[in-house]
C-alpha cells in the first residue's frame, strides 16, 4: 500500500507470517533486523511510492518485496523477475545483494530473469535455460560462458 511506510508494511507482514508462539517483541526485532540486512535502514520511515505518492525508489520497492519474503527465513526463495523495471545499476545491486544473502544464509534462490546484462549474469551460480517448456541447458553459469568463447 502506497500510503504506508516501509516499516509499517514489514511490521504488518511479520505479524501475519510468523507464528503466534513468537513474542511480539521478537517479531518486531525480526522485522527490524531483516529491513537492515536488506539495506532498507535509511528508508524505514519513508512511504512506499505509487503513481500519486512520491516515496522510495524502484530498487528499494523490490527490496521491500524480498524483505517480506525473508521474514520467515526460508531455505528456498523463488523470485519472479526481481530486476524487471529497474535500471542496470539498480538491477545489479539487487541481484548482488540477493547473491550475497544466499551465500551467507546458505539459501537456495531460484530467480526468473529475462535478458540480464553481463554484470548481472556473472552473479549467477547456475543457469537453467528453457525453450518452449523444455530444458536446453542446466549447468554452472561459467560453463555457458566458456562454451561461447
C-alpha positions as CSV (number, residue, x, y, z in Angstrom):
1,X,0.0,0.0,0.0
2,X,1.5,3.3,-1.1
3,X,0.2,5.2,2.0
4,X,2.2,3.0,4.4
5,X,5.9,3.4,5.3
6,X,8.4,0.6,4.7
7,X,8.5,-0.1,8.5
8,X,4.6,-0.4,8.6
9,X,4.5,-2.8,5.6
10,X,7.2,-5.0,7.0
11,X,5.8,-5.0,10.6
12,X,2.3,-5.9,9.3
13,X,3.7,-8.7,7.3
14,X,5.7,-10.1,10.2
15,X,2.6,-10.1,12.4
16,X,0.8,-12.1,9.7
17,X,3.5,-14.5,8.7
18,X,5.2,-15.5,11.9
19,X,3.7,-18.0,14.4
20,X,1.7,-16.8,17.4
21,X,4.1,-18.6,19.6
22,X,6.7,-16.0,18.8
23,X,6.5,-13.0,21.1
24,X,5.6,-9.6,19.7
25,X,8.9,-8.0,20.7
26,X,10.7,-10.9,18.9
27,X,8.6,-10.3,15.8
28,X,9.4,-6.6,15.8
29,X,13.1,-7.4,16.3
30,X,13.0,-9.8,13.3
31,X,11.3,-7.1,11.2
32,X,13.9,-4.5,12.1
33,X,16.8,-6.9,11.6
34,X,15.5,-8.0,8.2
35,X,15.0,-4.5,7.0
36,X,18.5,-3.6,8.0
37,X,20.0,-6.7,6.3
38,X,18.3,-6.0,3.0
39,X,19.6,-2.4,3.0
40,X,16.4,-0.6,3.9
41,X,17.7,1.1,7.2
42,X,17.6,4.6,5.6
43,X,14.2,4.1,4.1
44,X,12.3,2.5,7.0
45,X,10.2,5.6,7.7
46,X,9.6,6.6,4.0
47,X,6.3,5.8,2.4
48,X,6.0,3.2,-0.4
49,X,5.8,5.1,-3.6
50,X,3.0,5.0,-6.1
51,X,1.7,6.9,-9.1
52,X,0.3,9.6,-6.8
53,X,2.7,9.4,-3.9
54,X,6.5,10.0,-4.0
55,X,8.4,7.7,-1.8
56,X,11.1,5.0,-2.1
57,X,12.7,4.2,-5.4
58,X,12.3,1.1,-7.6
59,X,15.2,-0.8,-6.2
60,X,14.0,-0.1,-2.6
61,X,10.5,-1.3,-3.6
62,X,12.0,-4.5,-4.9
63,X,13.9,-4.9,-1.6
64,X,10.7,-4.4,0.4
65,X,9.0,-7.2,-1.5
66,X,12.0,-9.5,-1.0
67,X,12.3,-8.4,2.7
68,X,8.7,-9.6,3.3
69,X,9.5,-13.0,1.9
70,X,12.7,-13.2,4.0
71,X,10.8,-12.7,7.3
72,X,10.2,-16.4,7.7
73,X,13.9,-17.2,6.9
74,X,13.1,-19.7,4.1
75,X,15.7,-22.2,2.9
76,X,14.3,-21.8,-0.7
77,X,13.4,-18.5,-2.2
78,X,11.6,-18.1,-5.5
79,X,11.9,-14.7,-7.2
80,X,9.9,-13.8,-10.3
81,X,11.6,-11.1,-12.3
82,X,13.5,-9.4,-9.4
83,X,15.1,-7.0,-11.8
84,X,12.2,-6.0,-14.1
85,X,11.6,-2.3,-14.3
86,X,14.9,-1.4,-12.8
87,X,17.8,0.4,-14.5
88,X,21.0,-1.6,-15.0
89,X,22.7,-0.2,-11.8
90,X,19.7,-1.0,-9.6
91,X,19.3,-4.4,-11.1
92,X,23.0,-5.2,-10.4
93,X,22.7,-4.0,-6.8
94,X,19.5,-6.1,-6.2
95,X,21.0,-9.3,-7.7
96,X,24.3,-8.7,-5.9
97,X,22.6,-8.3,-2.6
98,X,20.5,-11.5,-3.2
99,X,23.6,-13.5,-4.1
100,X,25.5,-12.3,-1.0
101,X,22.5,-13.1,1.2
102,X,22.0,-16.5,-0.4
103,X,25.7,-17.4,0.3
104,X,25.7,-16.1,3.8
105,X,22.4,-17.8,4.8
106,X,23.1,-20.9,2.7
107,X,19.8,-20.3,0.9
108,X,18.8,-21.6,-2.5
109,X,17.4,-18.8,-4.7
110,X,15.5,-19.6,-7.9
111,X,15.0,-16.4,-10.0
112,X,13.5,-15.9,-13.4
113,X,15.5,-13.2,-15.1
114,X,15.0,-12.2,-18.8
115,X,18.0,-10.9,-20.7
116,X,20.2,-9.9,-17.8
117,X,23.2,-7.6,-18.5
118,X,26.6,-9.4,-18.4
119,X,27.4,-7.9,-15.0
120,X,24.2,-9.4,-13.5
121,X,24.6,-12.7,-15.4
122,X,28.1,-13.0,-13.8
123,X,26.5,-13.1,-10.3
124,X,24.6,-16.4,-11.0
125,X,26.0,-19.7,-10.0
126,X,23.9,-21.9,-12.2
127,X,22.0,-21.3,-15.4
128,X,18.8,-23.1,-16.4
129,X,17.6,-22.3,-19.9
130,X,14.2,-23.2,-21.2
131,X,12.9,-23.2,-24.7
132,X,9.2,-24.0,-25.3
133,X,9.0,-25.6,-21.8
134,X,11.9,-27.9,-22.4
135,X,15.4,-27.8,-20.8
136,X,18.0,-26.6,-23.2
137,X,20.9,-26.0,-20.7
138,X,21.4,-26.6,-17.0
139,X,25.0,-26.2,-15.7
140,X,27.1,-23.8,-13.8
141,X,26.8,-20.4,-15.5
142,X,30.5,-20.2,-16.1
143,X,30.3,-23.3,-18.3
144,X,27.8,-21.5,-20.5
145,X,30.2,-18.5,-20.9
146,X,33.2,-20.7,-21.6
147,X,31.2,-22.5,-24.2
148,X,30.7,-19.3,-26.1
149,X,34.4,-18.3,-26.1
